[in-house]
Amino acid sequence: MDSNTKKSLADYIKEAEPYGDNETWVDDCTTLKDVARALVTLKKEINEGKFD
């Protein structure tokens, strides 16, 4: 990716690590990186059965 190309949400999701059990989630998600990390964490928690 050249320096003039912006990253997409999908790019950030590929790189994102879920929040750890002792971490506080970012409440306002003002960047794509914050959104990606929240989505990755939600997916992880759904897969673990934390939601119905």
Distance bins in CASP14 RR format, pairs under 12 A and 6 or more apart:
PFRMAT RR
TARGET T0000
AUTHOR 0000-0000-0000
RMODE 2
METHOD distances of the structure
MODEL  1
1 7 1 0 0 1 0 0 0 0 0 0 0
1 8 0 0 0 0 0 1 0 0 0 0 0
1 11 1 0 0 1 0 0 0 0 0 0 0
5 11 0 0 0 0 1 0 0 0 0 0 0
6 12 0 0 0 0 0 1 0 0 0 0 0
6 31 0 0 0 0 0 1 0 0 0 0 0
6 32 0 0 0 0 1 0 0 0 0 0 0
7 13 0 0 0 0 0 1 0 0 0 0 0
7 14 0 0 0 0 1 0 0 0 0 0 0
7 15 0 0 0 0 1 0 0 0 0 0 0
7 16 0 0 0 0 0 1 0 0 0 0 0
7 31 0 0 0 0 0 1 0 0 0 0 0
7 32 1 0 0 1 0 0 0 0 0 0 0
7 33 0 0 0 0 1 0 0 0 0 0 0
7 35 0 0 0 0 0 1 0 0 0 0 0
7 36 0 0 0 0 1 0 0 0 0 0 0
8 14 0 0 0 0 1 0 0 0 0 0 0
8 15 0 0 0 0 0 1 0 0 0 0 0
8 32 1 0 0 1 0 0 0 0 0 0 0
8 33 0 0 0 0 0 1 0 0 0 0 0
8 35 0 0 0 0 0 1 0 0 0 0 0
8 36 0 0 0 0 1 0 0 0 0 0 0
9 15 0 0 0 0 0 1 0 0 0 0 0
9 16 0 0 0 0 1 0 0 0 0 0 0
9 29 0 0 0 0 0 1 0 0 0 0 0
9 31 0 0 0 0 0 1 0 0 0 0 0
9 32 1 0 1 0 0 0 0 0 0 0 0
9 33 0 0 0 0 1 0 0 0 0 0 0
9 34 0 0 0 0 0 1 0 0 0 0 0
9 35 1 0 0 1 0 0 0 0 0 0 0
9 36 1 0 0 1 0 0 0 0 0 0 0
9 37 0 0 0 0 0 1 0 0 0 0 0
9 38 0 0 0 0 0 1 0 0 0 0 0
9 39 0 0 0 0 1 0 0 0 0 0 0
9 40 0 0 0 0 0 1 0 0 0 0 0
10 16 0 0 0 0 0 1 0 0 0 0 0
10 32 0 0 0 0 1 0 0 0 0 0 0
10 35 0 0 0 0 0 1 0 0 0 0 0
10 36 0 0 0 0 1 0 0 0 0 0 0
10 39 0 0 0 0 0 1 0 0 0 0 0
10 40 0 0 0 0 0 1 0 0 0 0 0
11 32 0 0 0 0 1 0 0 0 0 0 0
11 33 0 0 0 0 1 0 0 0 0 0 0
11 36 0 0 0 0 1 0 0 0 0 0 0
12 29 0 0 0 0 0 1 0 0 0 0 0
12 31 0 0 0 0 1 0 0 0 0 0 0
12 32 1 0 1 0 0 0 0 0 0 0 0
12 33 1 0 1 0 0 0 0 0 0 0 0
12 34 0 0 0 0 1 0 0 0 0 0 0
12 35 1 0 0 1 0 0 0 0 0 0 0
12 36 1 1 0 0 0 0 0 0 0 0 0
12 37 1 0 0 1 0 0 0 0 0 0 0
12 38 0 0 0 0 0 1 0 0 0 0 0
12 39 0 0 0 0 1 0 0 0 0 0 0
12 40 0 0 0 0 1 0 0 0 0 0 0
13 32 0 0 0 0 1 0 0 0 0 0 0
13 33 0 0 0 0 1 0 0 0 0 0 0
13 34 0 0 0 0 0 1 0 0 0 0 0
13 35 0 0 0 0 1 0 0 0 0 0 0
13 36 1 0 1 0 0 0 0 0 0 0 0
13 37 0 0 0 0 1 0 0 0 0 0 0
13 38 0 0 0 0 0 1 0 0 0 0 0
13 39 1 0 0 1 0 0 0 0 0 0 0
13 40 1 0 0 1 0 0 0 0 0 0 0
13 41 0 0 0 0 0 1 0 0 0 0 0
13 42 0 0 0 0 0 1 0 0 0 0 0
13 43 0 0 0 0 1 0 0 0 0 0 0
13 44 0 0 0 0 0 1 0 0 0 0 0
14 32 0 0 0 0 0 1 0 0 0 0 0
14 33 0 0 0 0 0 1 0 0 0 0 0
14 36 0 0 0 0 1 0 0 0 0 0 0
14 37 0 0 0 0 0 1 0 0 0 0 0
14 39 0 0 0 0 0 1 0 0 0 0 0
14 40 0 0 0 0 1 0 0 0 0 0 0
15 32 0 0 0 0 0 1 0 0 0 0 0
15 33 0 0 0 0 1 0 0 0 0 0 0
15 36 1 0 0 1 0 0 0 0 0 0 0
15 37 0 0 0 0 1 0 0 0 0 0 0
15 40 0 0 0 0 1 0 0 0 0 0 0
16 26 0 0 0 0 0 1 0 0 0 0 0
16 31 0 0 0 0 0 1 0 0 0 0 0
16 32 0 0 0 0 1 0 0 0 0 0 0
16 33 1 0 0 1 0 0 0 0 0 0 0
16 34 0 0 0 0 1 0 0 0 0 0 0
16 35 0 0 0 0 1 0 0 0 0 0 0
16 36 1 0 1 0 0 0 0 0 0 0 0
16 37 1 0 1 0 0 0 0 0 0 0 0
16 38 0 0 0 0 1 0 0 0 0 0 0
16 39 1 0 0 1 0 0 0 0 0 0 0
16 40 1 0 1 0 0 0 0 0 0 0 0
16 41 0 0 0 0 1 0 0 0 0 0 0
16 42 0 0 0 0 0 1 0 0 0 0 0
16 43 0 0 0 0 1 0 0 0 0 0 0
16 44 0 0 0 0 0 1 0 0 0 0 0
17 23 0 0 0 0 0 1 0 0 0 0 0
17 33 0 0 0 0 0 1 0 0 0 0 0
17 36 0 0 0 0 1 0 0 0 0 0 0
17 37 1 0 0 1 0 0 0 0 0 0 0
17 38 0 0 0 0 0 1 0 0 0 0 0
17 39 0 0 0 0 0 1 0 0 0 0 0
17 40 1 0 0 1 0 0 0 0 0 0 0
17 41 0 0 0 0 1 0 0 0 0 0 0
17 44 0 0 0 0 1 0 0 0 0 0 0
18 25 0 0 0 0 0 1 0 0 0 0 0
18 36 0 0 0 0 0 1 0 0 0 0 0
18 37 1 0 0 1 0 0 0 0 0 0 0
18 38 0 0 0 0 1 0 0 0 0 0 0
18 39 0 0 0 0 1 0 0 0 0 0 0
18 40 1 0 1 0 0 0 0 0 0 0 0
18 41 1 0 1 0 0 0 0 0 0 0 0
18 42 0 0 0 0 1 0 0 0 0 0 0
18 43 1 0 0 1 0 0 0 0 0 0 0
18 44 1 0 1 0 0 0 0 0 0 0 0
18 45 0 0 0 0 1 0 0 0 0 0 0
18 46 0 0 0 0 0 1 0 0 0 0 0
18 47 0 0 0 0 0 1 0 0 0 0 0
18 48 0 0 0 0 0 1 0 0 0 0 0
18 50 0 0 0 0 0 1 0 0 0 0 0
19 25 1 0 1 0 0 0 0 0 0 0 0
19 26 0 0 0 0 1 0 0 0 0 0 0
19 34 0 0 0 0 0 1 0 0 0 0 0
19 36 0 0 0 0 0 1 0 0 0 0 0
19 37 1 0 0 1 0 0 0 0 0 0 0
19 38 1 0 0 1 0 0 0 0 0 0 0
19 39 0 0 0 0 0 1 0 0 0 0 0
19 40 0 0 0 0 1 0 0 0 0 0 0
19 41 1 0 1 0 0 0 0 0 0 0 0
19 42 0 0 0 0 1 0 0 0 0 0 0
19 43 0 0 0 0 0 1 0 0 0 0 0
19 44 0 0 0 0 1 0 0 0 0 0 0
19 45 0 0 0 0 1 0 0 0 0 0 0
20 37 0 0 0 0 0 1 0 0 0 0 0
20 40 0 0 0 0 0 1 0 0 0 0 0
20 41 1 0 0 1 0 0 0 0 0 0 0
20 44 0 0 0 0 1 0 0 0 0 0 0
20 45 0 0 0 0 0 1 0 0 0 0 0
21 41 0 0 0 0 0 1 0 0 0 0 0
21 44 0 0 0 0 0 1 0 0 0 0 0
21 45 0 0 0 0 0 1 0 0 0 0 0
21 48 0 0 0 0 0 1 0 0 0 0 0
21 50 0 0 0 0 0 1 0 0 0 0 0
23 37 0 0 0 0 1 0 0 0 0 0 0
23 38 0 0 0 0 0 1 0 0 0 0 0
23 41 0 0 0 0 1 0 0 0 0 0 0
24 37 0 0 0 0 0 1 0 0 0 0 0
24 38 0 0 0 0 0 1 0 0 0 0 0
24 41 0 0 0 0 0 1 0 0 0 0 0
25 34 0 0 0 0 1 0 0 0 0 0 0
25 35 0 0 0 0 0 1 0 0 0 0 0
25 37 0 0 0 0 1 0 0 0 0 0 0
25 38 1 0 0 1 0 0 0 0 0 0 0
25 39 0 0 0 0 0 1 0 0 0 0 0
25 40 0 0 0 0 0 1 0 0 0 0 0
25 41 1 0 0 1 0 0 0 0 0 0 0
25 42 0 0 0 0 1 0 0 0 0 0 0
25 45 0 0 0 0 0 1 0 0 0 0 0
26 32 0 0 0 0 0 1 0 0 0 0 0
26 33 0 0 0 0 1 0 0 0 0 0 0
26 34 1 0 1 0 0 0 0 0 0 0 0
26 35 0 0 0 0 1 0 0 0 0 0 0
26 36 0 0 0 0 0 1 0 0 0 0 0
26 37 1 0 0 1 0 0 0 0 0 0 0
26 38 1 0 0 1 0 0 0 0 0 0 0
26 41 0 0 0 0 0 1 0 0 0 0 0
27 34 0 0 0 0 1 0 0 0 0 0 0
27 38 0 0 0 0 1 0 0 0 0 0 0
28 34 1 0 0 1 0 0 0 0 0 0 0
28 35 0 0 0 0 0 1 0 0 0 0 0
28 38 0 0 0 0 0 1 0 0 0 0 0
29 35 1 0 1 0 0 0 0 0 0 0 0
29 36 0 0 0 0 1 0 0 0 0 0 0
29 37 0 0 0 0 1 0 0 0 0 0 0
29 38 1 0 1 0 0 0 0 0 0 0 0
29 39 0 0 0 0 1 0 0 0 0 0 0
29 41 0 0 0 0 0 1 0 0 0 0 0
29 42 0 0 0 0 0 1 0 0 0 0 0
30 38 0 0 0 0 0 1 0 0 0 0 0
31 37 0 0 0 0 1 0 0 0 0 0 0
31 38 0 0 0 0 0 1 0 0 0 0 0
32 38 0 0 0 0 0 1 0 0 0 0 0
32 39 0 0 0 0 0 1 0 0 0 0 0
33 39 0 0 0 0 0 1 0 0 0 0 0
33 40 0 0 0 0 0 1 0 0 0 0 0
34 40 0 0 0 0 0 1 0 0 0 0 0
34 41 0 0 0 0 0 1 0 0 0 0 0
35 41 0 0 0 0 0 1 0 0 0 0 0
35 42 0 0 0 0 0 1 0 0 0 0 0
36 42 0 0 0 0 0 1 0 0 0 0 0
36 43 0 0 0 0 0 1 0 0 0 0 0
37 43 0 0 0 0 0 1 0 0 0 0 0
37 44 0 0 0 0 0 1 0 0 0 0 0
38 44 0 0 0 0 0 1 0 0 0 0 0
38 45 0 0 0 0 0 1 0 0 0 0 0
39 45 0 0 0 0 0 1 0 0 0 0 0
39 46 0 0 0 0 0 1 0 0 0 0 0
40 46 0 0 0 0 0 1 0 0 0 0 0
40 47 0 0 0 0 0 1 0 0 0 0 0
41 47 0 0 0 0 0 1 0 0 0 0 0
41 48 0 0 0 0 0 1 0 0 0 0 0
41 50 0 0 0 0 0 1 0 0 0 0 0
41 51 0 0 0 0 0 1 0 0 0 0 0
42 48 0 0 0 0 0 1 0 0 0 0 0
42 49 0 0 0 0 0 1 0 0 0 0 0
42 50 0 0 0 0 1 0 0 0 0 0 0
42 51 0 0 0 0 1 0 0 0 0 0 0
43 49 0 0 0 0 0 1 0 0 0 0 0
43 50 0 0 0 0 0 1 0 0 0 0 0
43 51 0 0 0 0 0 1 0 0 0 0 0
44 50 0 0 0 0 1 0 0 0 0 0 0
44 51 0 0 0 0 0 1 0 0 0 0 0
45 51 1 0 0 1 0 0 0 0 0 0 0
45 52 0 0 0 0 0 1 0 0 0 0 0
46 52 0 0 0 0 1 0 0 0 0 0 0
END
